[in-house]
Amino acid sequence: MKNIHFIGTIFGLSLLLIIAVNAVSWRSIDRLEVDAGRVRHTAEVIARLESLLASITDGETGQRGFVITGDEAYLEPYHSFLTQAERDYQALLQLTADNPDQQEKLRELHPVMVKRAEVLNHVIGIFRSKGAGPAGDAIREGAGKKLHDQIRQLVREMIRVENVLLKQRELVTSESARFSRFLIVAGGTLTLALLLVVLTIMWFEWKRRMTAEERLHGINQELQIVTDKALAANKAKSDFLSSMSHELRTPMNAILGFAQLLEDNPEEPLSSEQAECVRQILKGGNHLLQLINEVLDLARIESGRVSLSIEQVHPRMVIAGCLEMIGGLAEKSGIRIHDLTDGRGQPVILADFTRFKQVLLNLLSNAVKYNRQGGEIWLDYQPGEADTLRFSVRDSGPGIADARKSEVFAPFNRLGAEGGAIEGTGIGLTITKKLVEMMGGRIGFDSTVGQGSTFWLELPLVEENVAVVAEHAVAAATTTAADAPPRTGKKLLYVEDNPANMSLMEHIIGRVDEIEMIAAHTAELGLELARKEQPDLIIMDINLPGMNGFEALKALRQNATTQAIPVVALSANAMEKDIQRGLAAGFTRYLTKPIRIAEVQTAIREILETQT
């Protein structure tokens, strides 16, 4: 530990040193750039002065050539002189703005330049009007030469001053460069020395740790063994849940399916006593199925096997469906549900549609179950914190005591109704909380004994202008395809090894007009019948003796005579991974047991309608 602290200190000092060296070097480089800029500036002034003097000389040369030869071409340097000299002069005024002495000399130079230009122009005028002789006499008078000498003297003096500045600035630049090099070399050397010290210490530390790692290697091997056992146990748990799901749903399929047939049998209606018995069978069976689903749901969530599809969801559509589903339960207890969301606009949230509906249904179901006879429920939503929409379900029940509030979201806790008539596993709120958090939201509650409870949840809100909800969408949420008239004159092949399930399907199909059902108790027989009978639709169990449903589907798709026949899976393997696997394999639909008669009939109608 001491070595680690020492190494940290050395690293800190090295870092500070590097920062300090870089900072000073940066300033030195900035100074070097400034000095270099001044050198360039002085060199530019000298170049401009020499250009000015050269342009004046070119003007005189052009004038003399013209006077001697009379050729207008010789006046080109003269004309250029007038423009270039003025350009150089203006540039020098700007370049020497920081030098009063040079500015003074420029002010002295300008009138001389103007006078020299006038003399040159005067001689040219004499040549044009009187000829070469008088023009030559004017040149020989020497007025122009005196002006030129005066200009040359002023310019040379200014160049001399700039040369002195140039040497001074070059010296300063050289000193700045030497100082920068010294800083870089000295700082780098010191930093390298510190790093060498650190590396030496780290080498000794590494040797010490190698010994410790060898001791840890044995422990890691033991941990790996434990991890492998844990993974194996987790896999065994998942396999057990999948198997239990299938084994429990298979007998429930026959129980609930035949009970539905007995309840809805217009040809042989039941007596009131028989109808009540059937209702109790359906009630108990559905309750048992709900318990199975909740336990499996919790197991899937805790094992991380639940996948969500986050999308834009219109809460009003979900609320309408939930209220219709929960309305019957509320009416039995004389409970009124107040939908306060009506008229609050059409907000849009980000959630998994199915899981959001499951959450809302669970909260409403609890509000009914834990309410008083003739009580009330208020459902509402309003903007929450940080761009969320807060949903609240308030009831007029007995409330939750402060001492038990910490247990509300704990699994297998029934809020004090353990010994009463309220049914449930006590894991509904546990599942609800986990699902809300998986959708990026949060959930909580407020409760007062004797006044009731308010459960709320917040989910991310999408701005209203992101998606527009049509008014008819709410009504559409409560309709099903079951209202569509059945198609007739079709043939259906059902592959199932369980006699009870086979008999149940015969009764279900028997209630659909002009759909002929043929049956096979093995996949091999089913393939033979499919090739021979060419059915319009095949419904197939997955866990068949011998060839299973997946293998049978593959064989159907490989045969040219059967590859286009739609195949629906109907299985007690109802876990999410089973459904996804079935759809990925190519099943047109994946229905689960226990059978819901309306769902099966709707699926049959929809698939057969697409073939017409």
N, C-alpha and C positions, 0 to 999 in steps of 0.2 A: 504493500500500500504506500509506503514511504517512497519507493522508487517511482511509482505512478505519479505521486504528487510532484516529485522532483522533475520527472520528465515533462509533466504539464507546465511546471514553472519555466523550464528551459525553452519549451516550445513557445510559451507566452512571450518570453524575452526575445526570442528569435523573431517572432511575429511583429512585436513592437519595433525591433531594430529594422526589420525589412520595411515596415510602414514609414519609419522615420527617414531611412535612407531614400526611399522612393519619394517622400514628400520634399526633402531637400533637393534631391536630384531633379524633381519636377520643376521646382523653383529655379534651379540653376539652368535647366534647359530653357525655361521661359526667358530667363535673363539672356541666355546665349542667343535665342531667337531674336530678342529685342536688339541686342548689339549687332547681330548679323543684318537685321533690317536697317539699322542706322548706317552700316557700311554700304549696303545696297543703295540707300537713299543718297549718300554723299557721292557715290560713283555715278548715280543718275544725274545729279546736279552738274558734275564735271562734264558728263557726256552732252548735256543740254547746252552748256556754255561753249563747248567746242563745236557743236552743231550750229549754234548761233553765229560764231565767228566764221565758220566755213561757209554758211549761207551768204553772209555779207561779202566775203571774198569772191564767191561765185557770182554775185550780182555785179561787182566791179569788173570781173573777167568778161562777163557777157556784154557789158556796156562797151568796153574797149574793143572787143571783137567786132561789134556792130559798127563802131566808128571807123575802124580800120577797113573793114570789107564792105560795109553797107548791106550785109546779108542779115535779113530779119531772123534767121534761125539762131543767130548768136544771142538774141534777146531772150531766148527761153530760160537760161539760168537767171537772168535778171528778173523775169516775172516770178519765177519760183522763189527767188530770194525774198521778195516782198511778203509772200504768204508764209514761208517757212520761218523767217526771222520773227514775225509776229507770233507764230505758234510757239516757238522756243521761248520767247520772252514771257508769254502768259504762263507757260509751264514752269518757268523759273520763279515767277512770282509765287506760285503755289508751293513749290518745293522748298523755298527759302523763307516760308512764312514764319518759321521759328528762329530766324537769324536776322535781327534788326540791321546789323552791319551790311549784310549782303542785300537786304531790301533797299537800303540807302544807296548802294552802288547801282542797283537796277534802276532806281528812280533817276539817278544821274546818267545812266547809259541810254535810257529810252529817247530823250530829246536829241541826243547825238545821232542815234540810229535814224530817227525821222529826218534830221537835217541831211544825213548822208544819202538817204533815199531821194531827197529833193534835189541834191546836187547831181546825182546820177541821172535823174529824170530830166534835169535842166540841160545837161550836155546832149542827151538823146534828142531833145527838142531842137537844140541849135543845129545838130546834124541834119534833122529832117527839114529845117527851114533855110539853112545857109550853106550846108555842105560840110565836108570833112575838115577843111582848113580851119574855120572858126571853132568847130567842135574840138579839134586837137589843141587849139590855143587855150580853150577853156579848161581842158584837162591839165595842160602844162602850168596853169596858174597855181596848182597845188592845193586848192581848197579841199578837194575831195581826199587827197592823201592825208592832210592834217586830221580830217574827221576820222578816217580809217585808222590812223595811228592812235588816236584818242580812244576809239572803240577797242582796239586790240589791247591797249594798256589796261583799260578797265576790266576787260574779260580775263586777261592773264592774271590780274590781281585777284579776281574772284576765284579763279582756278587754283591759285596758290593757297588761298585761305581754305578752300575745300580739300586740297591735298593734305594740309596740316590736320584738318578734322578727320580725314580718312585714316591717317596713320594712328591718330589717337584711338579712334574707334576700333581699328584692327587690333591694336594692342589690348584693349579691353575685352574684345571678343576672344582673343587667344587666352587671356587669363581665365575667362569664364569656362572655356573648354577644358583647360587644365584642371580647374577646380571640380568640374563635373566628373571628369575621369577619376580624380582622386576619390571622390565620394563613392562612386560605383565600385571601384576596386577595394577600398577600405571596408565599405559596408558588406560587400560580397564575401571578403575574406573573413570578417568577424562572424557573419552568419554561417559560413561553412564550418568554422571552428565550433560554433555552438551545436550545429547539426551533427558533427562528428562525435561530440560528447554524448549527445542524445542517442546516436546509433550504437555507441559503445555500451551505454547503459541498457538499451533495448536488447542488445545481443545477450547480455547476462540474464536479463529478464526472460528472454525467449528460452534459454536453456532451463531456467527454473520452471517455466510453464510446460515445457516438453515432458518433464517428469510428472507434473500434475496431470497432463492430458493422458499419459499412459495409464495412470490410475483411474481416470474417468472413462477410459475406453471400455473397461469391463462393466462399469455401471451402465454405459450406453447400450451395450449388448443386452443387458438384463431388461433395460427399459424398452428396447425394440421388441423383445419377446412379449413383454406385457402389452405393448401397443398392438402387436399382431393378434394377441388373444382378444383384446378389446374390439378390434376391427372385425374379427371373426364372430364375436358375440353380437356386434351390431348387425352384421349380415344375417346371422341366425335369427335375430329379432325381426328384421325386415321380412325374411323368408317366412317366419312364423306368422307375422301379421298378414302377409299375402295369402298364406295357406288358410289361416283362420277366417279371413274375409271370404274366401271361396267356400269353405266348408260350412260356414254359418249361413251364407246367402243361398246356397243350393236348396236346403230344406225350406227356408223362408220363402223361396220363389213359389214352391207348390202351395204352401199355406196361404200366402197372401193372394196368389193368383186365383186359386179356386174360390177363396172367400169373395174376391171381387166378382167372379162369375155368378156366385150365388146371390150376391146383393143386387146385381143388375141383370136379372133374368125375367124379361117381360113375358115370356111364354109360360113360365111356372113361377109366379110370384110367391114369395115367402109369407108365412103368417107373421103377425106382429112380433110374436115371441121368437120365431126363428130369425127374423130380421134383426132383432136386438142381439141375439147370440152372434150373428155374423158381424154386426157392428163391433161387438166386444172383441171378437177374434181379430178384426182389422185394426182396432185400436191398440190391442196388446201387441200384435205383430209389428205394426208400424212403430210403436214405442220401442220395442226390442231392436228393430232395425235402426232407429235413431240412435239408440245407445251404442250399437255396434259402430255406426258411422262416426259418432263423436270420439269414441276411444281410438279408432283408426286415424281419424283426423288429427288428434293430438299427437299420436305417435309419428305421423308423417311430418308434422310441423317441427317437432323436437329433433327429428333426424335430418332436418334440412331438405326433405324430399318434395316440398311443396313449391311449385313454380307459379309465379304470378304473371299476368299479362296486363301491365299498366297501360291504360288508355283513357281517352276522354269519356266520362260517364255523365249522363244527365240524371241528377238525383230524383227529379220529379217522376221519371219513368220507373225507377226502382221503387220509390215510395208507393206509387199506385199499385204495383204488383204485390208489395209486402202487405199493404192494408187489406187487399182482397184476400190474401192467404190467411191473415191473422184475424180477419173480421168475424169468422164463424166462432172461433175460440172465445173472442171477447163477448159476443152476444150470449153465449151459454152462461156466462157469469154476470150478465147485465152490465158490462163495462162499456162506457162510451169512449171512443177514440176521437180526439179533436186534431184534425190535420191543419196546423197553423201555417204550413208551407204554401198553401194555396194563395196565390196573389203575390208571392214574394219574388216573382221573376223566374227566369230559367237559367240559374247558374250552372257551370260545368266544372267538374272536379276530375282529378287524376287518380284513378283507382282501378283495381281489378273488378270488373262488373259482377262476376259471380260471387267473389268473396265479400264485396261490399254489401250485396244483397243478403248474404249469409249473416254478416255482422248485424245489419239492421233488423233482420228477422229475429235474431236471438235476443236483442235488446227489447223489441216489442213483445216477444213471447214471455220474457221474464217479467215485463211490466204487467202483463195479464195474469200470469201465474201467481205473482207475489202481491197482487192487489186485493183490496177488499171487495166483497160482493156489492155490485152496483157502483163500483168506483169509476174513476176517470183516468184517461191517459192523454197527455199533450205531446204531439210530435212537432218539432220545429227545426228550422236551420237559420243561421245568420252568419255574417262575416266573423271569422275568428282572428287569431293572432297570426301575423307574418304571412299574409296572402293565403289563408286557409278558410274553409267553410266548416262551421261548427254545427253538428247535428246534436239535438238533445231529445231524450225520451224521458218525460216526467210522469210519475204515477202518484196515486193517492193512497198507496199502501201503508203498511205499518212503519216503514223506515228501517234503517240499520243502526244498531247501537254502536257508539264510538269504539267500544272494546273489540268489535268484530270487523271494523272497517278494513283493517289490515289483511283480513282473510278473504276479501271479496274476490280477488283475482287469483287466489290460490286454487290449485286443482283439487277436485273431489270435495269441494266445499259447497254446501247447499244453503248458505245464508240462514241457518237456524231452522230449516225445514226438514231436517234429517228424519224426524219421526212422524212427520205429518203426511198429508195426502198428496203433496206436491211431488210430481214425478220429475226425474232427471238424474244425471250423473254428477252434477256439480262441476263439470269441466267446460260448460258452454262459455262462461265469461273468460276462462283461461284461454280458450281458442280464440275468442273475439279479440282479446288484448293482443295476442301474438299476431293475428292477421292484420289488425290496424297498424301495428308497428312495422310489419313487413311492407305495407303499402305506403310507408313514409309518414304516417300520422301518429296521433297520440290519443289516449282515452283516459277518462277519469269519471268521478261521480261526486255528488253531494247528497247527503241524506240527513234527515232529522226524524228522530223517533216520534211517531204519531202523526207526521205530516207527509211522509212519502220520500221518494228518492228521485234524483235526476241523474241519469247516465248520459254522458256526452262524449263525442269523438270529433276530432279535427282531421281533415284531409286536405291536401294541396288543392287550391282553387285555381281554375283557369278563368281568365277574364271573359266577360260575357261576349265580347266581340270576336273571340277566337272561334266559337262555334255557335250556330243558331239552332234552337230547338223548335221544330214545327209544332203547332198546337195539337195536331192529331197524334203526335208521338205517344202521349200519355195514354190515350185510349187504346192505341195499338199494342201497348205493353201487356194488356190483359186479354188479348185475343189469342187463339191458337189455331193451328191448321186443322184441328179436329172437326171444324164446321164445314170443311170442304166435302163435296159429295164424293163417295168412293168410286174408284175406277172398277170396271167389271171385266169378266172374261180373261182373267190372268191365272197363271200357275205359279205356285210357291213351293220350294223345296226346303224342308226343315231337317237339319242334321243334329240329332240329340241322342245321347245314350241313356238318359234318365227317363224311365217310363212315365213318372208323374209329370215331369216337365213336358214330355211329348203330348200327353193327354191334355194338359193345360193349353198348349198351343193349338191343338185341334179344336178345342172349344172356342178359343179366341178367334181363329180364322173362320170357324163356322158361323160367326156372327157378322162376317163381312160378305156381302152379296157377291156371288159369282167369282170367288177366288178359290181355286182348287188347291188343296194342300197335299203334297206327297211327302213321305217321311223316310228317313234312313237313320239307323241307329249307330252306324260307323261312318268314318270319313271315306273309306274305300267304296262302300255302297253308295254314298252320296255322290262321289265322282262319277260312278257308273250311271246313276240316275240323271245326273246333270247332263252328261253327253247324250243320253238317250231321249230324255223328256224335254230338254232345252227350256227349263223354267224361266219365268220373267224375273224371279228374285230368289236368292238363297239366303236363309237364315241359319247360322252355324254356331254351335257351341265350340269353345276353345279346348277344354280338357276332355278330349275324346279318347277312347281306348285305341291303342295302336297309333295311327297317324293322327296328329293333333290338328287343330283348326288352322294354324299358321301353315303347316305343311300342305294341308288340303287347299288352302287359298293359292299357294304357289303353284300347285298342280293345275288348278283351274285356269290360272293366268297363262300357263305355258301351253295350254291346249287351244288351238284356233277356234274350236266350236264352242268353248265355254269362257274364253278370256273376256268377253264383253258383258257377261252376266254380273249384275251388282250383287255383292255379298255383304250381308250385315252380320256382325259378331254379336252374339247374345251369351254373356258369360257372367259367372259369379266372381270372376277376377275383376274387382271394381276399384282397385287402387289407381291413383293418377298415372303411375308409371305403366300400369297394364293398359289403360285406355290409350295413352300416347303411343305405346308400342303397337297396339292394334291398328290405330289410324296410320301410323308410319308404314306398317306392313302392306297397306292397301285396302283395308276393309272400308266399304262405303260409309257405314255407320258403326258405332260401337255402343251397344245397349247393355245395361247391367241388370243382374238379378238382385233382388226379387223384381219380377216383371211389373211394370206399370202399364196396364192394358191400353189406356189412352195413348201413351207414348209409343207403344209398339204399333198400334193401328195407324197413328199419324205418320210414323216413319215409313210404314208399308205404302200408305197412300202417296206420300210425297215422292218416294222413289219410283213407284209405278207410273205416276203422272209424268215424270220426266221422259218416259219411254214412248209416250204417245205423241 
